[in-house]
């Protein structure tokens, strides 16, 4: 009898915790969505009427060129972008390691 009550209490607590965590995560998701929505609107308002036709043409040409690449060209472009990202990450890592070394010397 006592064992069943402990199990029941365990499951009640577990489900209560899951419910609370789900509510909290929902609030976080809602806040993130609202922030992204506000940022998007701010970007739109900031750029309203500023070379939008020119930028649209550039983006259209870029997407047209991307769509008509051969698989080898597309793979080369992706590899180039990946190499650039790795280079940037290594630079950030080096800067962080420099800051760590500086902090350790103090």
Backbone atoms as SQL, in Angstrom:
CREATE TABLE atoms (id INTEGER PRIMARY KEY, chain TEXT, resi INTEGER, resn TEXT, atom TEXT, x REAL, y REAL, z REAL);
INSERT INTO atoms VALUES
  (1, 'A', 1, 'UNK', 'N', 0.828, -1.186, 0.000),
  (2, 'A', 1, 'UNK', 'CA', 0.000, 0.000, 0.000),
  (3, 'A', 1, 'UNK', 'C', 0.879, 1.260, 0.000),
  (4, 'A', 2, 'UNK', 'N', 1.822, 1.307, 0.896),
  (5, 'A', 2, 'UNK', 'CA', 2.687, 2.468, 1.010),
  (6, 'A', 2, 'UNK', 'C', 3.539, 2.632, -0.247),
  (7, 'A', 3, 'UNK', 'N', 3.936, 1.509, -0.856),
  (8, 'A', 3, 'UNK', 'CA', 4.742, 1.535, -2.067),
  (9, 'A', 3, 'UNK', 'C', 3.947, 2.151, -3.222),
  (10, 'A', 4, 'UNK', 'N', 2.657, 1.822, -3.304),
  (11, 'A', 4, 'UNK', 'CA', 1.802, 2.368, -4.353),
  (12, 'A', 4, 'UNK', 'C', 1.645, 3.876, -4.191),
  (13, 'A', 5, 'UNK', 'N', 1.528, 4.331, -2.950),
  (14, 'A', 5, 'UNK', 'CA', 1.406, 5.764, -2.702),
  (15, 'A', 5, 'UNK', 'C', 2.680, 6.491, -3.123),
  (16, 'A', 6, 'UNK', 'N', 3.833, 5.891, -2.855),
  (17, 'A', 6, 'UNK', 'CA', 5.094, 6.498, -3.253),
  (18, 'A', 6, 'UNK', 'C', 5.178, 6.590, -4.772),
  (19, 'A', 7, 'UNK', 'N', 4.763, 5.491, -5.438),
  (20, 'A', 7, 'UNK', 'CA', 4.777, 5.501, -6.903),
  (21, 'A', 7, 'UNK', 'C', 3.850, 6.576, -7.429),
  (22, 'A', 8, 'UNK', 'N', 2.668, 6.643, -6.856),
  (23, 'A', 8, 'UNK', 'CA', 1.683, 7.624, -7.283),
  (24, 'A', 8, 'UNK', 'C', 2.234, 9.037, -7.079),
  (25, 'A', 9, 'UNK', 'N', 2.837, 9.235, -5.918),
  (26, 'A', 9, 'UNK', 'CA', 3.417, 10.550, -5.643),
  (27, 'A', 9, 'UNK', 'C', 4.541, 10.856, -6.627),
  (28, 'A', 10, 'UNK', 'N', 5.346, 9.838, -6.931),
  (29, 'A', 10, 'UNK', 'CA', 6.440, 10.013, -7.880),
  (30, 'A', 10, 'UNK', 'C', 5.905, 10.437, -9.244),
  (31, 'A', 11, 'UNK', 'N', 4.893, 9.723, -9.726),
  (32, 'A', 11, 'UNK', 'CA', 4.334, 10.042, -11.035),
  (33, 'A', 11, 'UNK', 'C', 3.616, 11.393, -11.033),
  (34, 'A', 12, 'UNK', 'N', 2.925, 11.690, -9.944),
  (35, 'A', 12, 'UNK', 'CA', 2.268, 12.991, -9.849),
  (36, 'A', 12, 'UNK', 'C', 3.299, 14.106, -9.910),
  (37, 'A', 13, 'UNK', 'N', 4.388, 13.936, -9.173),
  (38, 'A', 13, 'UNK', 'CA', 5.447, 14.942, -9.174),
  (39, 'A', 13, 'UNK', 'C', 6.089, 15.053, -10.554),
  (40, 'A', 14, 'UNK', 'N', 6.339, 13.910, -11.162),
  (41, 'A', 14, 'UNK', 'CA', 6.981, 13.915, -12.480),
  (42, 'A', 14, 'UNK', 'C', 6.104, 14.625, -13.508),
  (43, 'A', 15, 'UNK', 'N', 4.823, 14.306, -13.521),
  (44, 'A', 15, 'UNK', 'CA', 3.923, 14.943, -14.481),
  (45, 'A', 15, 'UNK', 'C', 3.723, 16.423, -14.185),
  (46, 'A', 16, 'UNK', 'N', 3.705, 16.773, -12.916),
  (47, 'A', 16, 'UNK', 'CA', 3.587, 18.179, -12.544),
  (48, 'A', 16, 'UNK', 'C', 4.817, 18.944, -13.031),
  (49, 'A', 17, 'UNK', 'N', 6.003, 18.336, -12.821),
  (50, 'A', 17, 'UNK', 'CA', 7.236, 18.976, -13.294),
  (51, 'A', 17, 'UNK', 'C', 7.240, 19.128, -14.810),
  (52, 'A', 18, 'UNK', 'N', 6.801, 18.090, -15.505),
  (53, 'A', 18, 'UNK', 'CA', 6.751, 18.163, -16.970),
  (54, 'A', 18, 'UNK', 'C', 5.802, 19.272, -17.421),
  (55, 'A', 19, 'UNK', 'N', 4.681, 19.381, -16.736),
  (56, 'A', 19, 'UNK', 'CA', 3.703, 20.411, -17.084),
  (57, 'A', 19, 'UNK', 'C', 4.296, 21.802, -16.872),
  (58, 'A', 20, 'UNK', 'N', 4.970, 21.998, -15.733),
  (59, 'A', 20, 'UNK', 'CA', 5.582, 23.289, -15.436),
  (60, 'A', 20, 'UNK', 'C', 6.688, 23.611, -16.442),
  (61, 'A', 21, 'UNK', 'N', 7.491, 22.599, -16.791),
  (62, 'A', 21, 'UNK', 'CA', 8.560, 22.810, -17.762),
  (63, 'A', 21, 'UNK', 'C', 7.991, 23.157, -19.136),
  (64, 'A', 22, 'UNK', 'N', 6.911, 22.502, -19.513),
  (65, 'A', 22, 'UNK', 'CA', 6.278, 22.795, -20.798),
  (66, 'A', 22, 'UNK', 'C', 5.746, 24.224, -20.822),
  (67, 'A', 23, 'UNK', 'N', 5.149, 24.664, -19.724),
  (68, 'A', 23, 'UNK', 'CA', 4.646, 26.037, -19.650),
  (69, 'A', 23, 'UNK', 'C', 5.796, 27.037, -19.752),
  (70, 'A', 24, 'UNK', 'N', 6.862, 26.757, -19.042),
  (71, 'A', 24, 'UNK', 'CA', 8.020, 27.653, -19.069),
  (72, 'A', 24, 'UNK', 'C', 8.626, 27.709, -20.471),
  (73, 'A', 25, 'UNK', 'N', 8.750, 26.553, -21.116),
  (74, 'A', 25, 'UNK', 'CA', 9.317, 26.515, -22.472),
  (75, 'A', 25, 'UNK', 'C', 8.408, 27.254, -23.445),
  (76, 'A', 26, 'UNK', 'N', 7.105, 27.142, -23.234),
  (77, 'A', 26, 'UNK', 'CA', 6.159, 27.854, -24.087),
  (78, 'A', 26, 'UNK', 'C', 6.351, 29.366, -23.971),
  (79, 'A', 27, 'UNK', 'N', 6.580, 29.830, -22.747),
  (80, 'A', 27, 'UNK', 'CA', 6.819, 31.255, -22.536),
  (81, 'A', 27, 'UNK', 'C', 8.108, 31.704, -23.225),
  (82, 'A', 28, 'UNK', 'N', 9.142, 30.869, -23.135),
  (83, 'A', 28, 'UNK', 'CA', 10.410, 31.188, -23.788),
  (84, 'A', 28, 'UNK', 'C', 10.208, 31.255, -25.304),
  (85, 'A', 29, 'UNK', 'N', 9.520, 30.253, -25.856),
  (86, 'A', 29, 'UNK', 'CA', 9.261, 30.221, -27.295),
  (87, 'A', 29, 'UNK', 'C', 8.448, 31.437, -27.736),
  (88, 'A', 30, 'UNK', 'N', 7.463, 31.784, -26.930),
  (89, 'A', 30, 'UNK', 'CA', 6.617, 32.935, -27.245),
  (90, 'A', 30, 'UNK', 'C', 7.452, 34.218, -27.250),
  (91, 'A', 31, 'UNK', 'N', 8.317, 34.373, -26.263),
  (92, 'A', 31, 'UNK', 'CA', 9.165, 35.565, -26.175),
  (93, 'A', 31, 'UNK', 'C', 10.131, 35.628, -27.357),
  (94, 'A', 32, 'UNK', 'N', 10.724, 34.481, -27.707),
  (95, 'A', 32, 'UNK', 'CA', 11.639, 34.444, -28.851),
  (96, 'A', 32, 'UNK', 'C', 10.914, 34.785, -30.147),
  (97, 'A', 33, 'UNK', 'N', 9.712, 34.277, -30.301),
  (98, 'A', 33, 'UNK', 'CA', 8.929, 34.565, -31.502),
  (99, 'A', 33, 'UNK', 'C', 8.614, 36.051, -31.589),
  (100, 'A', 34, 'UNK', 'N', 8.183, 36.627, -30.484),
  (101, 'A', 34, 'UNK', 'CA', 7.856, 38.054, -30.475),
  (102, 'A', 34, 'UNK', 'C', 9.095, 38.896, -30.778),
  (103, 'A', 35, 'UNK', 'N', 10.246, 38.489, -30.231),
  (104, 'A', 35, 'UNK', 'CA', 11.487, 39.224, -30.486),
  (105, 'A', 35, 'UNK', 'C', 11.861, 39.140, -31.961),
  (106, 'A', 36, 'UNK', 'N', 11.779, 37.950, -32.545),
  (107, 'A', 36, 'UNK', 'CA', 12.104, 37.787, -33.961),
  (108, 'A', 36, 'UNK', 'C', 11.143, 38.588, -34.831),
  (109, 'A', 37, 'UNK', 'N', 9.890, 38.591, -34.446),
  (110, 'A', 37, 'UNK', 'CA', 8.873, 39.346, -35.184),
  (111, 'A', 37, 'UNK', 'C', 9.174, 40.849, -35.125),
  (112, 'A', 38, 'UNK', 'N', 9.515, 41.331, -33.947),
  (113, 'A', 38, 'UNK', 'CA', 9.823, 42.750, -33.783),
  (114, 'A', 38, 'UNK', 'C', 11.089, 43.126, -34.550),
  (115, 'A', 39, 'UNK', 'N', 12.107, 42.271, -34.500),
  (116, 'A', 39, 'UNK', 'CA', 13.339, 42.537, -35.240),
  (117, 'A', 39, 'UNK', 'C', 13.081, 42.579, -36.743),
  (118, 'A', 40, 'UNK', 'N', 12.264, 41.655, -37.207),
  (119, 'A', 40, 'UNK', 'CA', 11.932, 41.614, -38.627),
  (120, 'A', 40, 'UNK', 'C', 11.226, 42.887, -39.056),
  (121, 'A', 41, 'UNK', 'N', 10.275, 43.318, -38.243),
  (122, 'A', 41, 'UNK', 'CA', 9.547, 44.555, -38.562),
  (123, 'A', 41, 'UNK', 'C', 10.488, 45.752, -38.519),
  (124, 'A', 42, 'UNK', 'N', 11.389, 45.778, -37.538),
  (125, 'A', 42, 'UNK', 'CA', 12.344, 46.886, -37.431),
  (126, 'A', 42, 'UNK', 'C', 13.246, 46.931, -38.662),
  (127, 'A', 43, 'UNK', 'N', 13.724, 45.757, -39.091),
  (128, 'A', 43, 'UNK', 'CA', 14.554, 45.708, -40.294),
  (129, 'A', 43, 'UNK', 'C', 13.778, 46.206, -41.507),
  (130, 'A', 44, 'UNK', 'N', 12.533, 45.787, -41.603),
  (131, 'A', 44, 'UNK', 'CA', 11.696, 46.216, -42.724),
  (132, 'A', 44, 'UNK', 'C', 11.516, 47.726, -42.717),
  (133, 'A', 45, 'UNK', 'N', 11.181, 48.271, -41.548),
  (134, 'A', 45, 'UNK', 'CA', 10.942, 49.712, -41.455),
  (135, 'A', 45, 'UNK', 'C', 12.214, 50.507, -41.725),
  (136, 'A', 46, 'UNK', 'N', 13.352, 50.003, -41.242),
  (137, 'A', 46, 'UNK', 'CA', 14.617, 50.704, -41.473),
  (138, 'A', 46, 'UNK', 'C', 14.976, 50.730, -42.958),
  (139, 'A', 47, 'UNK', 'N', 14.659, 49.673, -43.655),
  (140, 'A', 47, 'UNK', 'CA', 15.061, 49.557, -45.053),
  (141, 'A', 47, 'UNK', 'C', 13.962, 49.920, -46.035),
  (142, 'A', 48, 'UNK', 'N', 12.860, 50.400, -45.556),
  (143, 'A', 48, 'UNK', 'CA', 11.732, 50.734, -46.430),
  (144, 'A', 48, 'UNK', 'C', 12.155, 51.819, -47.418),
  (145, 'A', 49, 'UNK', 'N', 12.027, 51.494, -48.699),
  (146, 'A', 49, 'UNK', 'CA', 12.301, 52.465, -49.751),
  (147, 'A', 49, 'UNK', 'C', 13.755, 52.762, -50.015),
  (148, 'A', 50, 'UNK', 'N', 14.659, 52.017, -49.430),
  (149, 'A', 50, 'UNK', 'CA', 16.088, 52.264, -49.627),
  (150, 'A', 50, 'UNK', 'C', 16.655, 51.230, -50.603),
  (151, 'A', 51, 'UNK', 'N', 16.793, 51.630, -51.837),
  (152, 'A', 51, 'UNK', 'CA', 17.382, 50.765, -52.861),
  (153, 'A', 51, 'UNK', 'C', 16.746, 49.380, -52.909),
  (154, 'A', 52, 'UNK', 'N', 15.487, 49.294, -52.590),
  (155, 'A', 52, 'UNK', 'CA', 14.867, 47.969, -52.532),
  (156, 'A', 52, 'UNK', 'C', 14.808, 47.308, -53.903),
  (157, 'A', 53, 'UNK', 'N', 14.564, 48.063, -54.975),
  (158, 'A', 53, 'UNK', 'CA', 14.511, 47.488, -56.304),
  (159, 'A', 53, 'UNK', 'C', 15.886, 46.980, -56.717),
  (160, 'A', 54, 'UNK', 'N', 16.900, 47.778, -56.434),
  (161, 'A', 54, 'UNK', 'CA', 18.274, 47.377, -56.761),
  (162, 'A', 54, 'UNK', 'C', 18.655, 46.107, -55.989),
  (163, 'A', 55, 'UNK', 'N', 18.339, 46.091, -54.700),
  (164, 'A', 55, 'UNK', 'CA', 18.663, 44.936, -53.870),
  (165, 'A', 55, 'UNK', 'C', 17.876, 43.709, -54.322),
  (166, 'A', 56, 'UNK', 'N', 16.608, 43.917, -54.699),
  (167, 'A', 56, 'UNK', 'CA', 15.794, 42.807, -55.178),
  (168, 'A', 56, 'UNK', 'C', 16.381, 42.213, -56.455),
  (169, 'A', 57, 'UNK', 'N', 16.864, 43.080, -57.363),
  (170, 'A', 57, 'UNK', 'CA', 17.481, 42.594, -58.595),
  (171, 'A', 57, 'UNK', 'C', 18.758, 41.805, -58.299),
  (172, 'A', 58, 'UNK', 'N', 19.562, 42.307, -57.349),
  (173, 'A', 58, 'UNK', 'CA', 20.790, 41.602, -56.978),
  (174, 'A', 58, 'UNK', 'C', 20.471, 40.230, -56.396),
  (175, 'A', 59, 'UNK', 'N', 19.478, 40.193, -55.504),
  (176, 'A', 59, 'UNK', 'CA', 19.093, 38.914, -54.908),
  (177, 'A', 59, 'UNK', 'C', 18.519, 37.965, -55.943),
  (178, 'A', 60, 'UNK', 'N', 17.749, 38.499, -56.889),
  (179, 'A', 60, 'UNK', 'CA', 17.172, 37.657, -57.940),
  (180, 'A', 60, 'UNK', 'C', 18.275, 37.071, -58.805),
  (181, 'A', 61, 'UNK', 'N', 19.268, 37.891, -59.159),
  (182, 'A', 61, 'UNK', 'CA', 20.377, 37.404, -59.972),
  (183, 'A', 61, 'UNK', 'C', 21.152, 36.339, -59.212),
  (184, 'A', 62, 'UNK', 'N', 21.368, 36.579, -57.936),
  (185, 'A', 62, 'UNK', 'CA', 22.110, 35.609, -57.120),
  (186, 'A', 62, 'UNK', 'C', 21.362, 34.278, -57.064),
  (187, 'A', 63, 'UNK', 'N', 20.047, 34.333, -56.819),
  (188, 'A', 63, 'UNK', 'CA', 19.289, 33.082, -56.742),
  (189, 'A', 63, 'UNK', 'C', 19.213, 32.414, -58.110),
  (190, 'A', 64, 'UNK', 'N', 19.163, 33.210, -59.190),
  (191, 'A', 64, 'UNK', 'CA', 19.153, 32.653, -60.541),
  (192, 'A', 64, 'UNK', 'C', 20.469, 31.931, -60.809),
  (193, 'A', 65, 'UNK', 'N', 21.578, 32.590, -60.448),
  (194, 'A', 65, 'UNK', 'CA', 22.886, 31.981, -60.647),
  (195, 'A', 65, 'UNK', 'C', 23.029, 30.717, -59.804),
  (196, 'A', 66, 'UNK', 'N', 22.542, 30.762, -58.572),
  (197, 'A', 66, 'UNK', 'CA', 22.609, 29.585, -57.707),
  (198, 'A', 66, 'UNK', 'C', 21.788, 28.433, -58.277),
  (199, 'A', 67, 'UNK', 'N', 20.642, 28.754, -58.852),
  (200, 'A', 67, 'UNK', 'CA', 19.768, 27.713, -59.378),
  (201, 'A', 67, 'UNK', 'C', 20.351, 27.049, -60.619),
  (202, 'A', 68, 'UNK', 'N', 21.212, 27.762, -61.339),
  (203, 'A', 68, 'UNK', 'CA', 21.752, 27.223, -62.586),
  (204, 'A', 68, 'UNK', 'C', 23.195, 26.753, -62.459),
  (205, 'A', 69, 'UNK', 'N', 23.622, 26.501, -61.254),
  (206, 'A', 69, 'UNK', 'CA', 24.965, 25.961, -61.041),
  (207, 'A', 69, 'UNK', 'C', 24.953, 24.463, -61.288),
  (208, 'A', 70, 'UNK', 'N', 26.108, 23.971, -61.713),
  (209, 'A', 70, 'UNK', 'CA', 26.236, 22.517, -61.796),
  (210, 'A', 70, 'UNK', 'C', 26.454, 22.007, -60.383),
  (211, 'A', 71, 'UNK', 'N', 26.209, 20.737, -60.148),
  (212, 'A', 71, 'UNK', 'CA', 26.443, 20.204, -58.796),
  (213, 'A', 71, 'UNK', 'C', 27.878, 20.417, -58.321),
  (214, 'A', 72, 'UNK', 'N', 28.835, 20.317, -59.224),
  (215, 'A', 72, 'UNK', 'CA', 30.234, 20.513, -58.837),
  (216, 'A', 72, 'UNK', 'C', 30.476, 21.972, -58.429),
  (217, 'A', 73, 'UNK', 'N', 29.890, 22.909, -59.169),
  (218, 'A', 73, 'UNK', 'CA', 30.043, 24.323, -58.821),
  (219, 'A', 73, 'UNK', 'C', 29.391, 24.632, -57.483),
  (220, 'A', 74, 'UNK', 'N', 28.218, 24.070, -57.276),
  (221, 'A', 74, 'UNK', 'CA', 27.503, 24.289, -56.016),
  (222, 'A', 74, 'UNK', 'C', 28.306, 23.725, -54.849),
  (223, 'A', 75, 'UNK', 'N', 28.875, 22.532, -55.050),
  (224, 'A', 75, 'UNK', 'CA', 29.670, 21.920, -53.984),
  (225, 'A', 75, 'UNK', 'C', 30.908, 22.754, -53.702),
  (226, 'A', 76, 'UNK', 'N', 31.536, 23.281, -54.746),
  (227, 'A', 76, 'UNK', 'CA', 32.712, 24.127, -54.552),
  (228, 'A', 76, 'UNK', 'C', 32.347, 25.390, -53.774),
  (229, 'A', 77, 'UNK', 'N', 31.194, 25.974, -54.106),
  (230, 'A', 77, 'UNK', 'CA', 30.749, 27.180, -53.398),
  (231, 'A', 77, 'UNK', 'C', 30.497, 26.873, -51.928),
  (232, 'A', 78, 'UNK', 'N', 29.851, 25.741, -51.662),
  (233, 'A', 78, 'UNK', 'CA', 29.570, 25.348, -50.279),
  (234, 'A', 78, 'UNK', 'C', 30.874, 25.116, -49.529),
  (235, 'A', 79, 'UNK', 'N', 31.829, 24.442, -50.164),
  (236, 'A', 79, 'UNK', 'CA', 33.128, 24.189, -49.521),
  (237, 'A', 79, 'UNK', 'C', 33.836, 25.509, -49.200),
  (238, 'A', 80, 'UNK', 'N', 33.740, 26.457, -50.127),
  (239, 'A', 80, 'UNK', 'CA', 34.357, 27.763, -49.909),
  (240, 'A', 80, 'UNK', 'C', 33.721, 28.473, -48.709),
  (241, 'A', 81, 'UNK', 'N', 32.399, 28.421, -48.632),
  (242, 'A', 81, 'UNK', 'CA', 31.699, 29.040, -47.503),
  (243, 'A', 81, 'UNK', 'C', 32.069, 28.349, -46.194),
  (244, 'A', 82, 'UNK', 'N', 32.178, 27.020, -46.231),
  (245, 'A', 82, 'UNK', 'CA', 32.544, 26.280, -45.028),
  (246, 'A', 82, 'UNK', 'C', 33.958, 26.640, -44.582),
  (247, 'A', 83, 'UNK', 'N', 34.879, 26.752, -45.543),
  (248, 'A', 83, 'UNK', 'CA', 36.252, 27.114, -45.204),
  (249, 'A', 83, 'UNK', 'C', 36.298, 28.500, -44.573),
  (250, 'A', 84, 'UNK', 'N', 35.487, 29.421, -45.116),
  (251, 'A', 84, 'UNK', 'CA', 35.426, 30.779, -44.564),
  (252, 'A', 84, 'UNK', 'C', 34.894, 30.756, -43.127),
  (253, 'A', 85, 'UNK', 'N', 33.848, 29.969, -42.899),
  (254, 'A', 85, 'UNK', 'CA', 33.284, 29.868, -41.548),
  (255, 'A', 85, 'UNK', 'C', 34.282, 29.260, -40.576),
  (256, 'A', 86, 'UNK', 'N', 35.028, 28.254, -41.026),
  (257, 'A', 86, 'UNK', 'CA', 36.041, 27.637, -40.170),
  (258, 'A', 86, 'UNK', 'C', 37.130, 28.646, -39.834),
  (259, 'A', 87, 'UNK', 'N', 37.533, 29.422, -40.834),
  (260, 'A', 87, 'UNK', 'CA', 38.550, 30.448, -40.621),
  (261, 'A', 87, 'UNK', 'C', 38.082, 31.483, -39.589),
  (262, 'A', 88, 'UNK', 'N', 36.833, 31.919, -39.719),
  (263, 'A', 88, 'UNK', 'CA', 36.283, 32.884, -38.767),
  (264, 'A', 88, 'UNK', 'C', 36.194, 32.286, -37.366),
  (265, 'A', 89, 'UNK', 'N', 35.791, 31.017, -37.279),
  (266, 'A', 89, 'UNK', 'CA', 35.699, 30.354, -35.978),
  (267, 'A', 89, 'UNK', 'C', 37.075, 30.225, -35.336),
  (268, 'A', 90, 'UNK', 'N', 38.072, 29.895, -36.148),
  (269, 'A', 90, 'UNK', 'CA', 39.433, 29.785, -35.611),
  (270, 'A', 90, 'UNK', 'C', 39.939, 31.141, -35.127),
  (271, 'A', 91, 'UNK', 'N', 39.584, 32.203, -35.834),
  (272, 'A', 91, 'UNK', 'CA', 39.990, 33.540, -35.405),
  (273, 'A', 91, 'UNK', 'C', 39.332, 33.893, -34.071),
  (274, 'A', 92, 'UNK', 'N', 38.040, 33.567, -33.943),
  (275, 'A', 92, 'UNK', 'CA', 37.350, 33.820, -32.673),
  (276, 'A', 92, 'UNK', 'C', 37.960, 32.993, -31.555),
  (277, 'A', 93, 'UNK', 'N', 38.313, 31.743, -31.859),
  (278, 'A', 93, 'UNK', 'CA', 38.926, 30.861, -30.851),
  (279, 'A', 93, 'UNK', 'C', 40.267, 31.428, -30.405),
  (280, 'A', 94, 'UNK', 'N', 41.063, 31.898, -31.368),
  (281, 'A', 94, 'UNK', 'CA', 42.368, 32.470, -31.033),
  (282, 'A', 94, 'UNK', 'C', 42.205, 33.704, -30.155),
  (283, 'A', 95, 'UNK', 'N', 41.231, 34.532, -30.482),
  (284, 'A', 95, 'UNK', 'CA', 40.985, 35.730, -29.672),
  (285, 'A', 95, 'UNK', 'C', 40.559, 35.342, -28.254),
  (286, 'A', 96, 'UNK', 'N', 39.733, 34.320, -28.146),
  (287, 'A', 96, 'UNK', 'CA', 39.279, 33.871, -26.830),
  (288, 'A', 96, 'UNK', 'C', 40.440, 33.294, -26.031),
  (289, 'A', 97, 'UNK', 'N', 41.292, 32.509, -26.695),
  (290, 'A', 97, 'UNK', 'CA', 42.452, 31.936, -26.006),
  (291, 'A', 97, 'UNK', 'C', 43.399, 33.032, -25.537),
  (292, 'A', 98, 'UNK', 'N', 43.524, 34.084, -26.339),
  (293, 'A', 98, 'UNK', 'CA', 44.343, 35.225, -25.959),
  (294, 'A', 98, 'UNK', 'C', 43.785, 35.895, -24.708),
  (295, 'A', 99, 'UNK', 'N', 42.459, 36.069, -24.675),
  (296, 'A', 99, 'UNK', 'CA', 41.818, 36.658, -23.504),
  (297, 'A', 99, 'UNK', 'C', 42.003, 35.773, -22.275),
  (298, 'A', 100, 'UNK', 'N', 41.925, 34.441, -22.471),
  (299, 'A', 100, 'UNK', 'CA', 42.111, 33.507, -21.356),
  (300, 'A', 100, 'UNK', 'C', 43.530, 33.652, -20.805),
  (301, 'A', 101, 'UNK', 'N', 44.504, 33.662, -21.709),
  (302, 'A', 101, 'UNK', 'CA', 45.894, 33.781, -21.274),
  (303, 'A', 101, 'UNK', 'C', 46.124, 35.104, -20.544),
  (304, 'A', 102, 'UNK', 'N', 45.517, 36.149, -21.046),
  (305, 'A', 102, 'UNK', 'CA', 45.649, 37.454, -20.405),
  (306, 'A', 102, 'UNK', 'C', 45.025, 37.436, -19.007),
  (307, 'A', 103, 'UNK', 'N', 43.891, 36.787, -18.878),
  (308, 'A', 103, 'UNK', 'CA', 43.216, 36.705, -17.579),
  (309, 'A', 103, 'UNK', 'C', 44.003, 35.854, -16.600),
  (310, 'A', 104, 'UNK', 'N', 44.643, 34.807, -17.093),
  (311, 'A', 104, 'UNK', 'CA', 45.413, 33.921, -16.208),
  (312, 'A', 104, 'UNK', 'C', 46.661, 34.601, -15.690),
  (313, 'A', 105, 'UNK', 'N', 47.226, 35.520, -16.461),
  (314, 'A', 105, 'UNK', 'CA', 48.436, 36.229, -16.046),
  (315, 'A', 105, 'UNK', 'C', 48.176, 37.200, -14.901),
  (316, 'A', 106, 'UNK', 'N', 46.952, 37.622, -14.768),
  (317, 'A', 106, 'UNK', 'CA', 46.611, 38.600, -13.714),
  (318, 'A', 106, 'UNK', 'C', 46.684, 38.010, -12.356);
